[in-house]
């Protein structure tokens, strides 16, 4: 009893959707945190626009998510590259908690897009 072509397509779509939702939540939370950090400090904090430069490290996650939705293989490779870059940039290799919070989700998202890529090739 194997899976039919329709079942593989549904599995592809579900795995792709889960990976995209995880990436969307990841990027959204960190982008929102970057925009809001420091906005309530004692010096007045300035406007949200003054915190826009803090968002720059998170923009590649949004770009890779768009690329991954079109091409899951490229998305898997790019998310893995982001995981490596963020590990070095944010120094998450120094502790397990920062690694699990910042780098590990990108590795999991990359693995999910890699699964989608393999499923697409099997069809």
C-alpha positions, -999 to 999 in steps of 0.1 A, spaced: 0 0 0 19 30 -12 9 66 -14 -7 78 -46 3 109 -65 -25 129 -50 -14 119 -15 22 130 -22 9 164 -35 -11 169 -3 19 160 18 41 184 -2 16 212 3 12 205 40 49 203 47 55 235 26 28 253 45 41 243 79 76 254 69 63 287 56 42 294 87 72 286 109 93 310 89 66 337 89 62 335 127 100 335 132 105 365 109 75 383 123 83 379 159 119 390 155 110 419 132 84 431 157 108 428 185 135 447 166 110 475 159 97 477 194 130 473 213 139 505 232 107 523 221 96 525 258 128 536 274 132 567 297 146 589 270 114 588 250 126 561 226 117 580 194 95 567 167 93 533 152 112 546 122 142 554 144 143 516 151 142 506 114 179 499 112 174 472 138 151 454 114 178 450 87 192 416 99 157 402 97 149 413 61 168 384 45 145 360 63 115 375 46 133 375 12 144 338 17 108 329 26 96 343 -7 123 325 -26 116 292 -7 79 294 -16 88 294 -53 117 270 -51 120 247 -21 155 234 -29 169 270 -31 149 278 0 164 249 20 199 260 10 192 297 17 176 290 51 206 268 61 229 296 49 210 321 71 213 297 100 251 297 96 252 335 91 230 342 121 251 318 142 282 338 135 266 373 134 246 368 167 273 346 183 247 319 192 274 293 193 283 306 227 253 292 245 225 267 240 196 291 247 206 317 220 213 289 196 179 273 202 161 306 199 178 321 168 197 294 148 178 262 154 144 274 140 162 283 107 178 248 106 144 232 112 127 253 85 156 244 61 150 207 68 113 211 61 119 228 28 145 201 20 118 174 27 94 193 3 122 194 -23 127 156 -21 90 149 -22 87 171 -53 115 151 -70 98 118 -61 67 128 -81 
